[in-house]
Amino acid sequence: MNTEHDIEVGADGSVQTRFNADDSPAEEAVYAVAALKGVEPTDLNPLYNLIDPDAVDALFEGPLDGGENPVVLMFTMAECRVALRSDRTLSVHHTDETS
């Protein structure tokens, strides 16, 4: 468990959590992947090598409700599938795909 970001790995071996409007979704994704992999975030390949963290954060700026046109951003990081949603949920699952 990452106590600074309060991220726990579930019994099914995945992470399901929420991020606040003040949080960086990109940063939360990195911490969630690290929690699932059981490593420190600095042990991972930097997110900017995979996707633009500023663009990720901009996508989820402002009020989001996940209403009629929900936003879902999915990408693979460190053999994990990451999904950020406009209802401010974040899920991470292991995958066989290598990034």
N, C-alpha and C positions, 0 to 999 in steps of 0.2 A: 504494500500500500504506500502511496505517495502522500504523506500527511500534509505537505504544503499545499497540494492541489486536491486533497481529499478524493483520490482516485483509487478504487478497489477493483480487483479482478474477481469476477463472479465465479460461481461453482462450475459454470459451463466453459470456463477458460476464455471469457471475453470481458470487455470493459463496456459498460453502459453508464453514461454520466451526463450531466448538464453543464453548460457554461453560461455565465452571466453576461449581460450587456457590456460590463466593464472589462471582461476577460478578453484576451487575445485567443480567438478560436484556433489559430495556427499553433500557438504555444501550448494550449490545452491538448491539442492533438498529439504533439510531441511527448508531453508528459504521460498521456494515456498509452501511447505505444511503448514508452519506456516501462511503465507499470506492468503492462502485459508481458513484455519480454523479460522483466526482472532485472533491468539495467538502469543506469543513470541516463538522463536525457543527453548528456554530453558524450555518451558512448555510441550514440546513433549517428548515422550519416546525416549531416545538416539538412533540414527541411528545404532550404533554398536550393539545394542540388536537385530537388524533385519538383518543387512547385514554389511559386512566389508567395512567401508568407504575408506580405503586405496586401497582395490581391485577395488572399483568403480572408484576411481580417476585413478588408473593404467590402467583400461580398456579404458579410454578416453584420455590418454596421447598422446602427439605428434600430428603430422598432421593427421587430419581426414577430409574426404570429403563426407562420406556417399555414395560413388560410388557404384561399383558393389557388394560389400559385406558389406552392412551397419550393424552397431552394434546397437541393441536396447536392453536396459536393463529395465525391468519392475519389480516393486515390490510394495507392499502395505505398507503404513505407516499412522498411525492415521486415519484409515478409508478413506484414499485417495489412488488412483492408480497413481503411479509415472512412467513416461516413459522418459528415457534419450536416446537420439539418437546420432549417430556419426556425424550428420550434426550440432551438438552442440545445438540442441533444447531440451527443457524440457517442458513436459506437466504434469499437475496434475488435476485430476478429483475426485470428491467425489465418494465413493463406499459404499455399505452396508456391505462389508466385514470388520471385526474387526481384528486388528493386535496387 
